[in-house]
Amino acid sequence: MGAILVHEFSTLDGVVESPTWTFEFGFDPKMGEAIAELTGRSGAILLGRNTYEMFEPAWSTRTAEDDPGAPFFNDTQKYVVSSTLTEPAWRNSSVLGPYDPEVIGRLKAEVDGDIYVSGSAMLVRALLADGLVDELHLFVFPLTIGPGNRLFLEDSKPLKLSLSASDSYENGAVHLAYKRAKA
């Protein structure tokens, strides 16, 4: 059984939506190495509909010459959690239907390797609440932006996590890797 590995870009105040705010910081190559380690372990990608619809036009036309991550995003099997998407346009994509923790649990058992999740805050909140996330990788950027979609909402179920790794980058971002705390 593989693990579910979640990757999020976040501000200091916890905003994760549409991270165009990362652009002013540049992309440190060491961050790319950390993300490549996650994708290299993964045999599938799991996305919510919104993130899928943002990723498809951004990645589907890229090649390895454009971005070393392109083969992973284009060639790896993608699973989309959605009650509205019926015909995914991006190759190697399947729609799982609405969120169902049992379906995700079966997917974890069936996939060869780990499952990579990027963005997809609504999906990640549900996965965290149902205990399905094995590793949470937050790349926190040194800014606050106030309003915006946050990974952890005021009414989120409390979680205990254990820091498993951390790193800092030249651009001021930090990578915080968490696993579930042992009970």
Secondary structure per residue as TSV (DSSP state, phi and psi in degrees):
chain	resnum	aa	ss	phi	psi
A	1	M	-	360.0	131.2
A	2	G	-	-83.2	173.5
A	3	A	-	-105.9	154.4
A	4	I	E	-96.6	119.7
A	5	L	E	-109.8	115.6
A	6	V	E	-103.0	135.7
A	7	H	E	-124.1	124.9
A	8	E	E	-134.1	140.9
A	9	F	E	-92.9	133.2
A	10	S	E	-138.5	150.4
A	11	T	E	-84.4	169.6
A	12	L	T	-59.7	-31.7
A	13	D	T	-91.8	14.3
A	14	G	-	88.7	8.0
A	15	V	B	-76.5	130.9
A	16	V	-	-119.3	-7.6
A	17	E	S	-73.5	146.7
A	18	S	S	32.2	72.0
A	19	P	-	-75.2	48.8
A	20	T	G	-66.5	-18.2
A	21	W	G	-65.8	-12.3
A	22	T	G	-74.1	-23.0
A	23	F	G	-56.1	-41.1
A	24	E	G	-65.0	-16.9
A	25	F	G	-93.3	-12.5
A	26	G	-	73.6	171.0
A	27	F	-	-113.1	104.7
A	28	D	-	-65.3	130.3
A	29	P	H	-55.6	-30.1
A	30	K	H	-66.6	-30.6
A	31	M	H	-65.0	-42.2
A	32	G	H	-59.4	-38.9
A	33	E	H	-64.1	-41.2
A	34	A	H	-64.8	-42.5
A	35	I	H	-69.7	-38.0
A	36	A	H	-62.9	-32.1
A	37	E	H	-64.2	-39.7
A	38	L	H	-68.4	-47.8
A	39	T	H	-67.5	-32.4
A	40	G	H	-64.9	-25.5
A	41	R	T	-86.8	-9.6
A	42	S	E	-100.4	138.2
A	43	G	E	-105.9	0.5
A	44	A	E	-157.8	161.4
A	45	I	E	-121.4	134.4
A	46	L	E	-118.8	126.6
A	47	L	E	-137.1	150.6
A	48	G	E	-78.7	164.6
A	49	R	H	-59.9	-46.1
A	50	N	H	-59.2	-46.7
A	51	T	H	-66.1	-40.9
A	52	Y	H	-56.2	-45.5
A	53	E	H	-71.0	-20.5
A	54	M	H	-83.6	-39.1
A	55	F	H	-71.5	-39.5
A	56	E	H	-54.4	-53.2
A	57	P	H	-71.3	-26.8
A	58	A	H	-75.5	-37.9
A	59	W	H	-101.4	-31.0
A	60	S	T	-61.4	-24.5
A	61	T	T	-101.5	-3.7
A	62	R	-	-80.0	150.3
A	63	T	-	-117.5	173.4
A	64	A	T	-60.6	-30.3
A	65	E	T	-68.0	-33.2
A	66	D	T	-74.7	-40.9
A	67	D	-	-159.3	128.0
A	68	P	T	-63.3	-17.4
A	69	G	T	-82.5	-11.2
A	70	A	H	-57.6	-45.6
A	71	P	H	-58.8	-40.0
A	72	F	H	-60.9	-51.4
A	73	F	H	-67.6	-32.3
A	74	N	H	-87.8	-34.6
A	75	D	H	-94.6	-19.5
A	76	T	S	-80.4	144.7
A	77	Q	E	-64.5	129.1
A	78	K	E	-111.3	135.6
A	79	Y	E	-117.1	130.4
A	80	V	E	-114.5	127.0
A	81	V	E	-90.9	114.4
A	82	S	-	-163.6	140.8
A	83	S	S	-97.3	-3.5
A	84	T	S	-116.6	-29.4
A	85	L	-	-76.7	130.2
A	86	T	-	-118.9	-35.6
A	87	E	S	-122.2	89.5
A	88	P	-	-66.8	137.2
A	89	A	-	-88.5	-26.9
A	90	W	S	-79.5	133.8
A	91	R	T	-59.6	154.7
A	92	N	T	60.3	38.1
A	93	S	E	-121.2	140.4
A	94	S	E	-133.9	146.0
A	95	V	E	-97.6	126.3
A	96	L	E	-84.9	-15.8
A	97	G	E	95.8	-167.8
A	98	P	S	-63.7	160.3
A	99	Y	-	-56.9	128.3
A	100	D	-	-145.7	113.9
A	101	P	H	-60.1	-28.7
A	102	E	H	-69.0	-39.3
A	103	V	H	-63.6	-43.1
A	104	I	H	-65.0	-40.8
A	105	G	H	-60.3	-42.0
A	106	R	H	-65.9	-38.6
A	107	L	H	-61.3	-43.9
A	108	K	H	-56.0	-39.7
A	109	A	H	-72.9	-28.7
A	110	E	H	-89.7	-30.4
A	111	V	S	-73.2	136.5
A	112	D	S	-84.2	106.0
A	113	G	S	105.4	-170.3
A	114	D	E	-86.3	172.6
A	115	I	E	-119.0	124.1
A	116	Y	E	-95.0	131.7
A	117	V	E	-124.5	130.7
A	118	S	E	-126.9	138.9
A	119	G	S	62.8	-133.3
A	120	S	-	54.3	49.9
A	121	A	H	-55.1	-44.2
A	122	M	H	-61.7	-44.5
A	123	L	H	-62.8	-45.5
A	124	V	H	-63.5	-39.3
A	125	R	H	-57.4	-44.8
A	126	A	H	-66.0	-42.9
A	127	L	H	-61.3	-42.2
A	128	L	H	-63.6	-45.6
A	129	A	H	-61.8	-32.8
A	130	D	T	-92.9	7.3
A	131	G	T	70.3	25.9
A	132	L	-	-96.7	-10.4
A	133	V	-	-85.7	126.6
A	134	D	S	-93.9	-35.7
A	135	E	E	-138.9	133.0
A	136	L	E	-115.4	116.2
A	137	H	E	-110.7	107.4
A	138	L	E	-102.2	126.6
A	139	F	E	-105.9	102.0
A	140	V	E	-98.0	125.3
A	141	F	E	-99.3	147.3
A	142	P	S	-80.8	65.7
A	143	L	-	-156.4	158.8
A	144	T	-	-119.4	145.6
A	145	I	-	-128.7	2.3
A	146	G	-	78.7	-118.4
A	147	P	S	-67.6	150.0
A	148	G	S	154.8	168.8
A	149	N	-	-72.7	125.2
A	150	R	B	-109.1	151.1
A	151	L	S	-68.9	-42.9
A	152	F	S	-108.2	116.5
A	153	L	-	-93.0	164.7
A	154	E	T	-57.0	-35.0
A	155	D	T	-95.7	14.1
A	156	S	-	-64.5	145.7
A	157	K	-	-64.7	134.4
A	158	P	-	-60.8	142.2
A	159	L	-	-129.8	145.4
A	160	K	-	-111.0	124.9
A	161	L	E	-121.7	160.3
A	162	S	E	-124.7	126.6
A	163	L	E	-65.9	123.9
A	164	S	E	-108.1	-19.5
A	165	A	E	-165.9	156.0
A	166	S	E	-152.8	154.9
A	167	D	E	-156.6	154.3
A	168	S	E	-122.6	155.5
A	169	Y	-	-125.0	159.7
A	170	E	T	-58.1	-28.1
A	171	N	T	-82.3	2.1
A	172	G	S	94.8	-9.7
A	173	A	-	-78.2	156.8
A	174	V	E	-126.5	148.4
A	175	H	E	-108.4	121.6
A	176	L	E	-117.7	117.4
A	177	A	E	-106.7	128.4
A	178	Y	E	-124.5	148.1
A	179	K	E	-121.6	164.1
A	180	R	E	-62.6	137.7
A	181	A	-	-70.3	142.6
A	182	K	-	-71.7	138.8
A	183	A	-	-70.2	360.0
